[in-house]
Amino acid sequence: MTENQPDEHFDPVAEHPEVAELGYEAARDQLAEVVKQLEAGGLSLEDSLALWEKGEALAAVCERHLAGARERVDRALASVEDES
């Protein structure tokens, strides 16, 4: 990969392992703070990109938690339907 080519295999959580074990609420709250900082502006391009990448990692963690919750609900609904 050259410096001007995007990394097609960017894994935001791997790049920010400190967020991988966060619970949903903690990841959501940190993501909201990242968005707030980015919207406020005033950061250098490099700092903005680093913050955006952390936000991507936090969003992925939130999505992972939501997918797990969705799966649990689906299993519970299927169980109820099987009993009917």
C-alpha positions as CSV (number, residue, x, y, z in Angstrom):
1,M,0.0,0.0,0.0
2,T,1.4,3.4,-0.9
3,E,0.7,6.5,1.1
4,N,-2.0,7.7,-1.3
5,Q,-3.9,4.5,-1.5
6,P,-6.7,3.7,1.0
7,D,-6.3,0.7,3.1
8,E,-9.0,-1.6,1.9
9,H,-8.6,-3.8,5.0
10,F,-9.0,-1.1,7.6
11,D,-10.3,-2.7,10.8
12,P,-11.2,0.2,13.2
13,V,-11.5,-2.1,16.2
14,A,-8.1,-3.6,15.6
15,E,-6.6,-0.2,15.2
16,H,-8.2,0.9,18.5
17,P,-8.1,-2.2,20.8
18,E,-8.9,-0.1,23.8
19,V,-12.5,0.1,22.7
20,A,-13.0,-3.6,21.9
21,E,-14.1,-4.6,25.4
22,L,-16.4,-1.6,26.1
23,G,-20.0,-2.2,26.9
24,Y,-22.7,-0.8,24.7
25,E,-23.4,2.2,26.9
26,A,-19.7,3.2,27.4
27,A,-19.0,2.9,23.7
28,R,-22.2,4.9,22.8
29,D,-21.2,7.6,25.3
30,Q,-17.6,7.8,24.0
31,L,-18.9,7.9,20.4
32,A,-21.2,10.8,21.2
33,E,-18.2,12.6,22.7
34,V,-16.2,12.0,19.5
35,V,-19.0,13.3,17.4
36,K,-19.3,16.4,19.6
37,Q,-15.5,17.1,19.3
38,L,-15.6,16.6,15.5
39,E,-18.6,18.9,15.1
40,A,-16.9,21.6,17.3
41,G,-14.0,21.7,14.9
42,G,-10.8,23.4,15.6
43,L,-8.7,20.2,15.4
44,S,-5.9,19.6,13.0
45,L,-6.5,17.4,10.0
46,E,-4.4,14.6,11.6
47,D,-6.2,14.9,14.9
48,S,-9.6,14.9,13.2
49,L,-8.7,11.8,11.2
50,A,-7.5,10.0,14.4
51,L,-10.7,10.9,16.2
52,W,-12.8,9.8,13.2
53,E,-11.0,6.5,13.2
54,K,-11.7,6.0,16.9
55,G,-15.3,6.9,16.2
56,E,-15.5,4.2,13.6
57,A,-14.2,1.7,16.1
58,L,-16.7,2.8,18.7
59,A,-19.5,2.6,16.2
60,A,-18.4,-1.0,15.3
61,V,-18.5,-2.0,18.9
62,C,-22.0,-0.5,19.3
63,E,-23.1,-2.4,16.2
64,R,-21.7,-5.6,17.6
65,H,-23.6,-5.2,20.8
66,L,-26.8,-4.3,18.9
67,A,-26.4,-7.3,16.6
68,G,-26.1,-9.5,19.7
69,A,-29.2,-8.1,21.3
70,R,-31.1,-8.5,18.0
71,E,-30.0,-12.1,17.9
72,R,-31.2,-12.7,21.5
73,V,-34.6,-11.1,20.7
74,D,-35.0,-13.2,17.5
75,R,-34.2,-16.4,19.5
76,A,-36.7,-15.5,22.2
77,L,-39.4,-14.8,19.6
78,A,-38.6,-18.1,17.8
79,S,-38.9,-19.9,21.1
80,V,-42.3,-18.4,21.8
81,E,-43.5,-19.3,18.3
82,D,-42.3,-22.9,18.7
83,E,-44.3,-23.2,21.9
84,S,-47.5,-22.0,20.2
